[in-house]
Amino acid sequence: MDLRKQAPTITAVCLTVLTGLAIAGSVYWLRPVLVPFVLAVFLSICVTPVVEILHRRARIPQILAIVATLLIGLTVLILLAAICAQAVSELQADRDAYALQIDRLQQDFLVPFLGRLGIEDPLAVVESLEPRQGLSLISLVLTELLQIASDGAVVLIYLFFLLASHSTFGESHGTWHRIRRTIAQYISLKVGISAATAILVWATLATLGVPLAVVFGLLTFALNFVPNVGSMIAMVLPVPVVLMHDAFGPGTKVAAIAIPSTIHFVIGNVLEPRLMGRSLDLHPVAVLLGLLAWGMLWGIVGVFLAVPLTSGLKIVFEELGYTQPIADLFAGRASAGDAHPDEGE
């Protein structure tokens, strides 16, 4: 290999890697400012159709249409914060009662079962499992959602200016137009699928009399935006509450676990892939790596926005040209020649 001929390529690759690391560091350092702004950008994509309907069809002035849309958004945030705060306080108030029920389940069922398996000290094994962490996980997720809702004022300020300037950038073309169109398609489908899943799960749990049914429906809606692992977490969260409820018989407990699990499985593995198709053109491994990377940079907000952010990066890499191989890796293609088969040589 002639290193002199390869020197420009090696230099370009090294500069690209260093630039990427610098951008990642800046994104992490500036997250107090960037996270509300990025949330506002995604919300503007979601609510722009509402503003356009109010402005063009209802003949409402644009500013009034924006204000009305923001008031609706503020109402949703207040309701979200109220539900999360009530759920957190209810879990905190009943924590001791749930803890006693967990200990009873350990002594009555799990310890004898492990003893039959031949384990010498089943009590020590059970104590090391710490099943009470399930309640802590529910409280953690609700607390994070409450924090996001409490920061909504800053997001709404950004959102107002983004919507007010919609006439400036909304009709543009090029990279941003392509990113906006792709993300709008993904969000519209994801919101519909997540809402349907949440309503079915809430209706099932409420019919069976499971406590915190509204909360579990809300968590189902939110966690469904987390690829791969979100639906699994949403399935597991109600299990401790169902198992520890004294009023439930074995049949009710089985139904409260099996029916929501079936809903998650059918919608997540049958319905959603058919509706989504390859709209984002992202490989599952790229989605998982994006989930980890954005989670490290921006926490739970990065986890929720990992898929559209990764898709936006892929589009940017495609538009730059010389980073097309990176975009091909995101899509799971072996070579750049497969990326755009309809283009000429």
C-alpha positions in Angstrom: 0.0 0.0 0.0 1.3 3.4 -1.0 0.9 5.6 2.0 1.5 8.7 0.0 -1.5 8.1 -2.2 -3.6 7.1 0.8 -2.5 10.1 2.9 -5.4 12.5 1.8 -8.0 9.8 2.6 -6.4 9.0 6.0 -6.3 12.7 6.8 -9.9 13.2 5.9 -11.0 10.2 8.0 -9.0 11.5 11.0 -10.4 15.0 10.7 -13.9 13.6 10.4 -13.5 11.5 13.6 -12.0 14.4 15.5 -14.8 16.7 14.3 -17.4 14.2 15.4 -15.8 13.9 18.8 -15.7 17.7 19.2 -19.3 18.0 18.2 -20.4 15.2 20.6 -18.5 17.0 23.4 -20.2 20.3 22.5 -23.6 18.7 22.4 -23.1 17.2 25.8 -21.8 20.4 27.3 -24.6 22.5 25.8 -27.4 20.1 26.7 -29.1 22.6 29.1 -29.7 24.8 26.1 -29.9 22.3 23.2 -32.3 19.9 24.8 -35.3 22.4 25.2 -34.5 23.7 21.7 -34.5 20.3 20.1 -37.7 19.4 21.9 -39.3 22.6 20.6 -38.1 21.7 17.1 -39.7 18.3 17.2 -42.9 19.7 18.8 -43.1 22.3 16.0 -43.0 19.5 13.5 -45.9 17.9 15.3 -48.1 20.9 15.9 -47.5 22.8 12.6 -50.4 21.0 10.9 -52.7 22.1 13.7 -51.6 25.7 13.2 -52.1 25.5 9.5 -55.6 24.1 9.9 -56.6 26.9 12.3 -55.0 29.5 10.1 -56.1 28.4 6.6 -59.3 26.5 7.1 -60.7 28.3 10.2 -59.5 31.7 8.9 -57.9 32.5 12.3 -54.9 34.9 12.2 -51.6 33.1 12.3 -50.5 34.6 15.7 -53.9 33.7 17.3 -53.6 30.2 15.8 -50.1 29.8 17.3 -51.3 31.1 20.7 -54.3 28.7 20.7 -52.0 25.8 19.8 -49.6 26.7 22.6 -52.5 26.9 25.1 -53.5 23.4 24.1 -49.9 22.3 24.6 -49.7 24.0 27.9 -52.9 22.2 29.1 -51.5 18.9 28.0 -48.3 19.6 30.0 -50.2 20.6 33.1 -52.3 17.4 32.9 -49.1 15.3 32.3 -47.4 16.9 35.3 -50.5 16.4 37.5 -50.8 12.7 36.6 -47.1 12.1 37.2 -47.1 14.0 40.5 -50.1 12.2 41.8 -48.7 8.8 40.7 -45.4 9.5 42.4 -47.1 10.6 45.6 -49.3 7.5 45.6 -46.3 5.2 45.1 -44.5 7.0 47.9 -47.5 6.7 50.3 -48.1 3.0 49.6 -44.4 2.1 49.4 -44.4 0.4 52.8 -47.5 -1.6 52.1 -46.0 -2.8 48.8 -42.7 -3.6 50.6 -44.5 -5.8 53.1 -46.3 -7.6 50.3 -43.0 -8.2 48.5 -41.5 -9.7 51.6 -44.6 -12.0 52.0 -44.3 -13.1 48.4 -40.6 -13.9 48.9 -41.3 -16.0 52.0 -44.4 -17.8 50.8 -43.5 -18.6 47.2 -40.0 -17.7 46.0 -38.0 -19.1 48.9 -39.7 -22.5 48.9 -39.4 -22.7 45.1 -35.6 -22.0 45.3 -35.3 -24.6 48.1 -36.9 -27.2 45.9 -34.3 -26.5 43.2 -31.6 -27.5 45.7 -30.2 -24.1 46.5 -28.5 -24.1 49.9 -29.4 -20.6 51.0 -32.5 -19.5 49.1 -33.2 -16.6 51.4 -29.8 -15.0 50.7 -30.5 -15.4 46.9 -33.9 -13.8 47.2 -32.6 -10.8 49.2 -29.9 -10.3 46.6 -32.5 -10.0 43.8 -34.0 -6.9 45.4 -37.4 -7.1 43.6 -38.4 -3.8 45.2 -36.3 -2.1 42.5 -39.4 -2.5 40.2 -41.2 0.2 42.3 -38.1 2.3 42.2 -38.0 2.0 38.4 -41.6 3.2 38.1 -40.9 6.2 40.4 -37.8 7.0 38.4 -39.6 7.1 35.0 -42.5 9.1 36.5 -40.0 11.6 38.1 -38.2 12.0 34.8 -41.4 12.7 32.9 -42.4 15.2 35.6 -39.1 17.0 35.2 -39.6 17.2 31.4 -43.1 18.6 32.0 -41.7 21.2 34.5 -39.2 22.4 31.9 -42.0 22.9 29.4 -42.2 26.7 29.9 -38.8 27.1 28.2 -39.8 24.7 25.5 -43.0 26.6 24.8 -41.0 29.9 24.4 -38.8 28.3 21.8 -41.8 26.7 20.2 -43.6 30.0 19.9 -40.7 31.6 17.9 -40.3 28.5 15.8 -44.0 28.5 14.8 -44.0 32.2 14.2 -41.1 31.8 11.8 -42.7 28.8 10.1 -43.5 30.9 7.0 -39.7 31.4 6.7 -38.4 27.9 6.9 -41.5 25.8 6.5 -41.5 25.9 2.6 -37.8 25.5 2.2 -36.2 22.7 0.3 -33.0 20.8 0.6 -31.6 18.9 3.6 -33.8 20.5 6.3 -36.9 20.0 4.2 -36.0 16.3 3.8 -35.2 15.9 7.5 -38.5 17.6 8.5 -40.6 15.5 6.1 -39.0 12.2 7.3 -39.3 13.1 11.0 -42.9 14.3 10.5 -43.9 11.0 8.9 -42.2 9.0 11.7 -43.7 11.1 14.5 -47.2 10.9 13.1 -47.1 7.1 12.7 -45.4 6.7 16.1 -47.9 8.9 18.0 -50.8 7.0 16.5 -49.3 3.6 17.3 -48.3 4.6 20.8 -51.7 6.1 21.5 -53.5 3.0 20.3 -51.2 0.7 22.5 -51.6 3.0 25.5 -55.4 3.1 25.2 -55.7 -0.7 24.9 -53.4 -1.3 27.8 -55.2 1.3 30.0 -58.6 -0.1 29.1 -57.5 -3.6 30.0 -55.9 -2.7 33.3 -58.8 -0.4 34.3 -61.3 -3.1 33.5 -59.5 -5.6 35.6 -59.2 -3.0 38.5 -55.4 -2.7 38.5 -54.2 0.3 40.5 -52.5 3.1 38.6 -54.0 2.0 35.3 -53.9 5.6 33.9 -50.2 5.9 34.9 -49.3 2.6 33.2 -51.2 3.7 30.1 -49.2 7.0 30.1 -46.0 5.2 30.6 -46.9 2.8 27.7 -47.4 5.8 25.4 -44.1 7.4 26.4 -41.9 4.3 26.5 -43.2 3.1 23.1 -41.0 5.9 21.6 -37.9 4.1 22.9 -37.0 1.5 20.3 -36.4 -2.1 21.1 -36.5 -1.9 24.9 -39.3 0.6 25.6 -42.2 -1.8 25.0 -40.5 -4.5 27.2 -40.1 -2.0 30.1 -43.7 -0.9 29.7 -44.8 -4.6 29.9 -42.8 -5.2 33.0 -43.7 -2.1 35.0 -47.3 -3.2 36.0 -46.2 -6.7 37.0 -45.1 -5.9 40.6 -48.4 -4.0 41.3 -50.5 -6.8 39.8 -48.7 -9.5 41.8 -48.9 -7.7 45.1 -52.5 -6.8 44.9 -54.4 -8.8 47.6 -57.8 -8.5 45.9 -56.7 -10.3 42.7 -57.1 -14.0 42.2 -54.7 -16.1 40.1 -56.9 -15.7 37.0 -57.1 -11.9 37.2 -53.3 -11.7 37.8 -52.6 -13.9 34.7 -55.0 -11.8 32.6 -53.6 -8.5 33.8 -50.1 -9.7 32.7 -50.9 -11.7 29.6 -53.4 -9.4 27.8 -51.1 -6.3 27.9 -48.2 -8.4 26.9 -50.1 -9.7 23.9 -51.1 -6.2 23.0 -47.5 -5.1 23.0 -46.3 -8.1 21.0 -49.0 -7.8 18.3 -48.7 -4.1 17.8 -44.9 -3.9 18.2 -44.0 -6.9 16.1 -46.9 -7.2 13.6 -48.7 -3.9 13.1 -45.9 -1.4 13.6 -43.4 -2.9 11.2 -46.0 -3.0 8.4 -47.0 0.6 9.0 -43.5 1.9 9.4 -41.9 -0.1 6.7 -38.5 1.3 5.9 -39.5 5.0 6.2 -36.4 5.8 8.2 -34.1 3.4 6.4 -32.1 2.6 9.6 -30.6 -0.7 10.5 -31.7 -2.1 13.9 -28.0 -2.1 15.1 -27.8 1.6 14.1 -31.0 2.3 16.0 -29.6 0.5 19.1 -26.2 2.3 18.9 -28.0 5.6 18.4 -30.2 4.9 21.5 -27.1 4.3 23.6 -25.2 7.3 22.3 -28.0 9.8 22.6 -28.9 8.4 26.0 -25.3 9.0 27.2 -25.4 12.6 25.8 -28.9 13.8 26.8 -30.3 11.3 29.2 -33.9 10.2 29.0 -34.7 13.0 26.4 -32.0 11.6 24.2 -33.4 8.1 24.6 -36.9 9.3 23.5 -35.5 11.3 20.5 -32.8 8.8 19.5 -34.5 7.4 16.4 -35.4 10.8 14.7 -32.1 12.3 15.7 -30.2 9.3 14.2 -32.3 9.5 11.1 -31.5 13.2 10.8 -27.8 12.5 11.1 -28.1 9.9 8.3 -29.8 12.4 6.0 -27.0 14.9 6.7 -24.3 12.3 5.9 -26.1 11.5 2.6 -26.3 15.2 1.6 -22.7 15.9 2.4 -21.6 13.3 -0.2 -18.2 12.4 1.0 -19.8 10.9 4.2 -22.1 8.7 2.1 -20.4 5.5 3.3 -21.3 6.4 6.9 -24.9 6.9 5.8 -24.8 3.4 4.1 -23.6 1.9 7.4 -26.6 3.5 9.2 -28.9 1.9 6.7 -27.1 -1.5 6.8 -25.9 -1.3 3.2 -22.5 -2.9 2.4 -21.6 -0.4 -0.4 -22.5 3.1 -1.4 -23.5 1.8 -4.8 -26.7 0.3 -3.3 -27.8 3.6 -1.7 -29.4 5.2 -4.7 -30.1 2.7 -7.4 -32.2 5.1 -9.3 -29.4 7.6 -9.8 -27.2 7.6 -12.9 -23.5 6.9 -13.0 
